[in-house]
Amino acid sequence: MIVCDDGRCTLRGPITIDNAVSLLAQGSGLFTAPQVTVDLAAVAEVDSSAVSLLLEWRREAERSGRSIRFVNLPDNLKSLAALYGVDGLIAG
C-alpha cells in the first residue's frame, strides 16, 4: 500500500512477486510530483521483485522528467540491491 502527501510517499507492507505489479501501477498513478520521496521504513518483507520495482519507478520518473528518491530502505532490500550491483541506483 502506498500513501502520498504532496511529494512524500510511504510504502507499507511487503514488496514481493505477489504484489509488485499492483504496486507498480499504484505508484505510477501517485508519483506525479516533480520530486518524489518514497519512504520504505514500513516495508518488512521483500524479494528480488522489490529491486525491479524501484528501478522501474526510477525509469518512469526519468522518462517523465521527474526525480524520485528512496529513503529508509530495509536492510534486506539493501542487501539484495548490493547483490545485484544496483545499490547506487536505489539508495537514498
C-alpha positions, 0 to 999 in steps of 0.5 A: 500500500502506498500513501502520498502527501504532496511529494512524500510517499510511504510504502507499507507492507511487503514488496514481493512477486505477489504484489509488485505489479499492483504496486507498480501501477499504484505508484505510477498513478501517485508519483506525479510530483516533480520530486518524489520521496518514497519512504520504505521504513514500513516495508518488512518483507521483500524479494528480488521483485522489490529491486525491479520495482524501484528501478522501474519507478526510477525509469518512469520518473526519468522518462517523465522528467521527474526525480524520485528518491528512496529513503529508509530502505530495509536492510534486506532490500539493501542487501539484495540491491548490493547483490545485484550491483544496483545499490547506487541506483536505489539508495537514498 
